[in-house]
Amino acid sequence: MPELETGLLEDDAQYRRAYQVLTFLTHAYIWGVNEPTDKLPKQIANPLLKVSEYLRLPPLATYSGLCLWNFKEILPSETSDNEGSVLMKMEEMCDPHVFYFRIRPYLAGWKGMADVGLDKNGIYYGDESTPRSYAGGSNAQSSLIQFLDILLNVKHFSTGERPAPHEQQNLNKPTENSFMNEMKLYMPGKHQDFLAKLEKISNVRDYVLKNQDENPDLILSYDACLAMLKAFRDKHIQIVTRYVVLQAKKSSKLGSSSTLRSGLAKSKKKGVEEKGTGGTSLLPFLKQCRDETGDPAAGNWGKRILSDGVMRLKYSRPNAINED
């Protein structure tokens, strides 16, 4: 096919559509074969690089192209529930087997995917002499989720390095989880700018603590917000367990040796940890993000229920709760 030109694209909507189509073609080309390839033809690579530069996005499928710009409500919704209830509607129209074996393989990026057949250095775009390595689509690329974290002063740390409850609230340094920070670069440029501005001015937790004597309900309201965000992440873990972890256990028993199965749908070697499409260790990463959501709790009730409870095993406190 001829190399696609981008000169006729006139506005953001057209650039977004081009980005969406080109990234779908990109992932189909890389992952839609039994053994993934590490070279993307220039007919797709060159226009994708131009479109991505305009949108300030990496040249592969991100949350923006997969979700934000790939969504239209089919049936008018009358519900006013929070995000968690909406998330669980996935089970109504998306079969776990179909998702894991037919959809998810195409969501993976090029980073940390050596154990499923891709070159460890990533892929070559067109005639470039150096490979590029990018993480695949991840909910951490959702501007809304990171907006809520920043607004509520929820801090995330590298997996396995979470400080004891409430200690991190006294640290005068930025979020320690490099993956979460990296995922901001996978958001549309204007979203990145907005979150960067919000990080400088967000003071909700400080306001709550300074005004709790005059208005004690502030503490309860703030901790309730943390509880709802933590509940949302709990539901996300439930979805991941059903749609990914349990399906992965079935993969070795399904299909013949000649079944076309690429990327994240390939059978893993025994003992190999299941990874997210973004390249993270899946459940450990998600569980820690969930637990960290309760750590900024401001009141005694919130600290005891939202944060301390999940840390009791580590410190061998009485009445420990085994949350696994």
Secondary structure, DSSP 8 states (H G I E B T S, - for coil): ------TT--SHHHHHHHHHHHHHHHHHHHHSSSS--SEE-HHHHHHHHHHHHHHT--SS--HIIIIITS---SS-------HHHHHHTHHHH--HHHIIIIIGGGT--STT-GGGTS-TT-BEETT-SS-B------GGG-HHHHHHHHHTT-----TT---STTGGGG--S----HHHHHHHTTS-HHHHHHHHHHHHH--HHHHHHHTTTT-THHHHHHHHHHHHHHHHHHHHHHHHIIIIIHHHTTGGGSS-TT----GGGS---TT---B-TTSSBHHHHHHHHHHHTTTT--SHHHIIIIIIHHHHHHHT-TT-----
